[in-house]
Amino acid sequence: MLKEVDIVIIGGGPAGLSAGISSGKKGKKVLILERNDELGGVLNQCIHPGFGLVYYKEELTGPEYAQRLIQEIKNLKNVEYFLNTMVLQVKEDKEVIAVNSDGLWKIKAKAVIFSTGCRERTRGNLQIPGDRPSGIYTAGTAQRLVNIEGYLPGEKILILGSGDIGLIMARRLLWEGAEVIGVVEKLPYPGGLTRNLVQCLEDYNIPLFLKHTVVEIKGKDRLEGVYIAPVDDQGNPIWEDKKFIECDTLLLSAGLIPENELLENLNIPIDIATGGPFVDQNLSTLKDGFFSCGNSLLVNDLVDYVTIQGLLAGESAVNFIEDALKIEKRIKLKISGNLRFVVPQYLSYPINLKDITFYMRVKEPQKKAKLSLKDKEKKLKEWRYPLVKPAEMIVVRIRSEDLYEVESLEFSMEG
């Protein structure tokens, strides 16, 4: 079956919905393709509060946040969505091949937005040796089992990794009557937001074992326990100090991977630091007409930022279709010091935005940190922070007029 639209958005989570809202409000014919049976993405299973404080200026649960976006989409008659639809291929001419219960679709578009989100690291990604029993889940899978399906995945639970979903699930499982033995983290500092560390572990006296990891899994049919061991400064297990912890369930909360296989098949360059594509301030990739936003661009710590990126990607796709994204030159941003990455990685000129938002993460915790932006030796901006952490994104907004006459841009995080 054939279909022609202005913009195809791949992924119907908060980023894709936001992109659909902003492009739909500009009058474009938009199609959102979602592989699951409902819009909203992972927000639907995040029943805890804490969402929307930045964008909506009020505290919402995940489903409440998702429903606001979904309702806006349903109010736009020029925005259509297909559920239970798997995208098989995206071609260079912006033809999208997808399949659902109606058959095989060939969808011709003028612009494509990737908002495919991210996936959790599995046991295979982490390469944990040992037996292969049941009882090993990613934290997100356990979250869906408890919050959506109504199942308790186990009774005696250990969590590997201190990502936000793992911290939240530690508290959630405790509420449901499970025994949460603790959270094991390989790094010397927690991987989740401070508020989740306090509200989900410290308030409930759940132990956090820093600089430890799981080195072996034991169990025949069901998980019987795991061996954990401390790690040295290089992250290598100290085997002689390993100890056995009895448990029937192991949850994995050890990082997220942006889903960009479709994008990679187009030979669009990927930033290994983020796992997402290189983009400019318009969230345009280095291949014209293809845009990226949300957790497929970089793993965000707040869904509010995902929404903001989605809105920008939708507006930029409209500008591209209307031939309003002319590029005369590009400047690649440099980073130094304690910075791990910056997004966007490029500035395209002329700049047609009033201001530009930059997203950054640091490599390791740092007190009394100073972030600076320079044009060669000329200091343009400076920000100071009492404490920066890898788990918490640094977000700065800069007026575009301050970046008009520059030759080179470098962000640096120093003490």
C-alpha positions in Angstrom: 0.0 0.0 0.0 1.2 3.5 -0.8 0.8 6.7 1.2 2.2 10.2 0.8 2.7 12.6 3.7 4.8 15.6 4.5 6.5 14.2 7.6 7.0 10.7 8.9 7.8 10.4 12.6 9.2 7.0 13.7 8.2 6.4 17.3 5.2 7.5 19.3 6.7 8.2 22.7 7.0 11.7 24.2 9.5 12.9 21.6 7.5 11.7 18.6 4.3 13.0 20.0 5.9 16.4 20.6 7.3 16.5 17.1 3.9 15.6 15.7 2.3 18.4 17.7 4.7 21.1 16.6 4.7 20.1 12.9 0.9 19.4 12.9 0.2 22.9 14.2 2.1 24.2 11.2 -0.5 22.5 9.0 1.7 19.7 7.6 0.4 16.2 6.9 2.1 14.1 9.5 2.2 10.3 10.1 3.5 8.8 13.4 4.5 5.1 13.3 4.5 3.3 16.6 5.4 -0.4 17.0 3.5 -0.9 20.3 -0.3 -1.0 20.7 -0.5 2.5 22.3 1.0 5.9 22.1 3.1 7.3 25.0 6.1 5.0 25.1 7.6 4.1 28.5 5.6 6.9 30.2 2.6 4.6 30.4 4.3 2.3 32.9 5.9 5.1 35.0 3.1 5.5 37.4 5.2 7.5 40.0 5.1 11.3 40.1 7.9 13.6 39.2 7.3 14.3 35.6 6.5 17.7 34.0 8.1 20.0 36.5 10.2 21.8 33.8 7.8 21.8 30.8 4.3 21.9 32.4 5.4 23.5 35.7 3.5 21.0 37.7 4.1 17.4 39.0 2.5 14.6 37.0 2.7 10.9 36.8 4.0 9.3 33.6 0.6 8.3 32.2 -0.8 11.8 33.0 2.1 13.4 31.1 1.6 11.0 28.1 -2.1 11.7 28.0 -1.6 15.4 27.7 0.5 14.9 24.6 -1.8 12.2 23.2 -4.8 14.5 23.5 -3.0 17.3 21.6 -2.3 14.8 18.8 -5.9 13.6 18.7 -7.0 17.3 18.4 -4.9 17.7 15.2 -6.9 16.3 12.3 -3.9 16.5 9.9 -1.8 14.2 12.2 -2.4 10.5 11.8 -0.8 7.6 13.7 -0.4 3.9 13.0 -0.1 1.5 16.0 1.4 -2.0 16.0 3.5 -0.9 13.1 7.1 -2.0 12.5 9.4 0.1 10.4 11.6 -2.1 8.3 13.6 0.4 6.3 14.1 4.1 5.7 15.5 5.0 2.2 17.7 7.9 1.2 14.8 9.4 -0.8 12.8 9.4 2.5 10.6 6.5 1.5 9.7 4.5 4.7 8.9 0.8 4.4 6.7 -0.4 7.3 4.4 -3.4 8.1 1.3 -3.9 10.2 -1.8 -6.0 10.2 -3.1 -4.1 7.1 0.0 -5.2 5.1 3.2 -3.7 3.7 3.3 0.1 3.5 5.4 2.3 1.3 5.2 5.8 2.7 6.7 8.7 0.8 7.7 11.7 2.9 9.5 15.0 2.5 11.2 14.8 5.9 11.7 12.0 8.5 12.1 12.4 12.2 13.7 9.6 14.3 12.2 9.4 17.8 12.8 5.8 18.5 13.9 6.1 22.1 16.3 3.8 23.8 16.6 0.2 25.1 18.0 -1.2 28.3 21.3 -3.1 28.5 20.6 -6.8 28.9 22.7 -9.6 30.5 24.2 -10.2 27.0 25.3 -6.5 26.8 26.8 -6.7 30.3 28.5 -10.1 29.6 27.7 -11.6 33.0 29.0 -15.2 33.2 27.3 -18.2 34.9 24.2 -20.2 34.6 21.1 -19.3 32.6 18.2 -19.5 35.0 14.9 -17.6 34.9 14.5 -14.6 37.2 16.7 -12.1 35.4 15.0 -9.0 34.1 15.8 -5.5 33.0 14.4 -3.0 35.4 12.1 -1.6 32.7 10.6 -5.1 32.1 10.0 -5.5 35.9 8.4 -2.1 36.0 5.9 -3.1 33.3 5.2 -6.5 35.0 4.4 -4.8 38.3 2.7 -1.6 37.1 0.8 -2.8 34.0 0.5 -6.6 34.1 0.1 -6.9 37.9 2.8 -9.5 38.5 5.5 -9.5 41.1 8.7 -10.7 39.4 10.3 -12.2 42.6 10.4 -12.2 46.3 14.1 -11.7 47.1 15.6 -9.1 44.7 19.0 -7.7 44.0 19.5 -4.8 41.5 22.6 -4.4 39.4 23.2 -0.8 38.4 21.9 2.4 40.0 20.1 3.9 37.0 16.9 5.8 37.7 14.6 2.9 36.7 16.4 0.6 39.1 16.3 3.0 42.0 12.6 3.6 41.4 11.9 -0.1 41.1 13.7 -0.8 44.4 11.1 1.3 46.2 8.2 0.0 44.1 9.1 -3.7 44.8 9.5 -3.0 48.5 6.0 -1.4 48.5 4.7 -4.6 46.9 6.1 -6.8 49.7 9.3 -8.0 48.1 12.6 -8.1 50.0 15.1 -5.8 48.2 18.6 -6.9 49.3 20.3 -3.9 47.8 21.6 -2.1 44.7 25.1 -3.0 43.3 26.9 -0.3 41.4 30.2 -0.7 39.6 31.1 3.0 39.6 32.3 4.8 42.8 29.2 7.1 42.6 25.5 6.5 41.9 24.1 6.5 38.3 20.7 8.0 39.0 19.3 11.4 40.0 19.9 12.6 43.5 16.2 12.8 44.2 15.7 9.2 43.3 18.7 8.1 45.4 17.2 9.8 48.4 13.5 9.0 47.9 13.9 5.4 46.8 17.0 4.1 48.7 17.9 6.3 51.6 14.4 6.8 52.8 13.8 3.0 52.9 17.3 2.0 54.2 18.0 0.0 51.0 21.8 -0.6 50.8 23.9 0.7 47.9 27.1 -1.2 47.2 29.4 1.2 45.3 32.4 -0.2 43.4 30.9 -3.6 43.3 29.5 -5.7 40.4 27.9 -9.1 39.8 30.6 -11.6 38.6 28.6 -14.8 38.4 25.0 -16.1 38.2 24.0 -19.3 39.9 20.8 -21.3 39.5 19.4 -24.3 37.6 15.8 -23.5 36.8 15.2 -20.4 38.8 17.9 -17.9 40.0 19.4 -19.1 43.3 21.8 -16.3 43.9 24.8 -14.3 42.5 28.4 -13.7 43.4 29.3 -10.0 43.7 32.8 -8.7 44.1 34.4 -5.3 44.7 36.2 -3.7 41.7 39.5 -1.9 41.6 40.1 1.7 40.3 40.2 0.3 36.7 36.8 -1.5 37.2 38.3 -5.0 37.3 36.7 -7.4 39.8 38.8 -8.4 42.8 38.0 -12.1 42.6 39.4 -13.2 46.0 36.9 -10.9 47.8 33.8 -12.1 46.0 30.8 -13.2 48.1 27.6 -15.1 47.4 24.2 -13.3 47.8 21.1 -15.5 47.9 18.3 -14.1 45.7 15.6 -15.3 43.3 15.5 -12.2 41.1 18.2 -10.0 39.5 17.1 -6.7 38.0 19.5 -5.0 35.5 19.6 -1.2 35.5 23.0 -0.6 34.0 22.5 1.9 31.3 20.4 2.7 28.2 21.3 2.4 24.5 19.7 4.8 21.9 17.9 2.8 19.2 19.4 4.0 15.9 19.7 0.9 13.7 17.4 2.4 11.0 19.4 5.6 11.1 22.7 3.8 10.9 21.5 2.0 7.8 21.4 5.4 6.1 25.1 5.9 6.9 24.2 8.9 9.0 27.2 9.6 11.3 26.8 8.6 15.0 28.5 10.2 18.0 30.0 7.3 20.0 29.8 9.5 23.2 26.0 9.8 23.0 25.0 6.8 20.9 22.9 9.2 18.8 23.6 11.0 15.5 25.5 14.2 15.2 23.1 17.1 14.9 23.0 20.9 14.5 21.0 23.4 16.5 17.9 22.4 14.4 18.3 18.7 15.4 19.1 18.0 11.8 21.4 15.1 11.2 24.3 15.4 8.7 22.0 14.1 6.0 19.5 16.7 4.9 15.8 16.0 5.7 16.5 13.6 8.5 16.0 14.7 12.1 16.5 13.1 15.6 15.1 13.9 19.0 14.6 12.5 22.5 16.3 9.4 23.8 17.4 8.2 20.3 19.4 11.4 20.1 20.9 11.3 23.6 19.7 9.6 26.8 18.0 12.4 28.7 17.4 12.5 32.5 14.0 14.3 32.3 11.1 13.7 29.9 10.6 17.5 29.8 13.8 17.8 27.7 12.6 15.0 25.4 9.4 17.0 24.8 11.4 20.2 24.1 13.6 18.4 21.6 10.6 16.8 19.9 8.9 20.2 19.5 12.1 21.6 18.0 12.5 18.7 15.6 9.0 19.1 14.3 9.4 22.8 13.7 12.8 22.2 12.0 11.3 19.5 9.7 8.6 22.0 8.6 11.3 24.6 7.9 13.2 22.1 5.9 10.2 21.3 3.7 9.5 25.0 3.3 13.2 25.5 2.2 13.9 27.7 5.2 17.0 25.7 6.5 19.6 27.0 4.1 23.1 26.0 5.3 26.1 28.2 4.2 28.6 26.9 6.7 28.9 24.6 9.8 31.1 24.9 12.9 31.8 21.8 14.9 31.8 22.4 18.6 34.8 21.3 20.7 34.7 20.1 24.3 37.5 19.8 26.9 38.0 19.2 30.6 35.5 17.1 32.4 32.8 17.1 29.6 31.8 13.8 28.0 29.7 15.3 25.2 27.7 18.2 24.0 24.5 18.2 21.9 24.1 19.7 19.4 27.6 19.0 18.1 27.4 21.5 15.2 26.1 25.0 14.5 24.8 25.6 11.1 24.8 29.1 9.7 22.7 31.2 9.2 21.0 30.6 12.5 17.3 31.0 12.4 16.5 30.3 16.1 16.2 33.0 18.8 18.2 30.9 21.2 20.0 27.6 21.3 19.8 24.9 24.0 22.9 22.8 24.7 22.8 19.5 26.6 25.9 18.2 28.3 27.1 15.5 30.7 30.3 15.3 32.6 32.7 12.3 32.9 32.8 12.2 36.7 31.5 14.1 39.7 33.1 17.5 40.3 32.7 20.1 43.0 32.9 23.9 42.4 32.8 23.3 38.6 33.1 26.1 36.1 31.6 25.7 32.6 33.0 28.1 30.0 32.3 28.8 26.3 35.1 30.3 24.2 35.7 31.5 20.7 39.4 30.6 20.4 40.8 32.6 23.3 37.9 34.9 23.8 35.5 33.9 26.6 31.9 34.3 25.6 30.0 32.8 28.6 30.7 31.3 32.0 28.5 29.3 34.4 29.4 28.0 37.9 28.0 24.9 39.7 28.6 23.8 43.3 28.5 20.2 42.1 28.1 18.4 38.8 27.4 14.7 38.3 27.4 12.3 35.3 23.8 11.3 36.1 22.4 14.9 35.9 22.5 16.7 32.6 23.8 20.2 32.3 21.5 22.3 30.2 22.3 25.9 29.1 20.5 28.2 26.8 22.4 30.9 24.8 21.0 33.7 22.7 21.8 33.1 19.0 22.9 36.7 18.5 25.9 35.9 20.8 27.0 33.2 18.4 26.7 35.1 15.1 30.3 36.3 14.6 32.4 33.3 15.9 35.1 31.3 14.2 35.5 28.4 16.7 33.4 27.3 19.7 34.6 25.2 22.7 32.8 24.2 25.9 35.1 23.4 28.8 34.3 22.1 32.3 37.1 22.8 34.8 37.5 23.0 38.6 
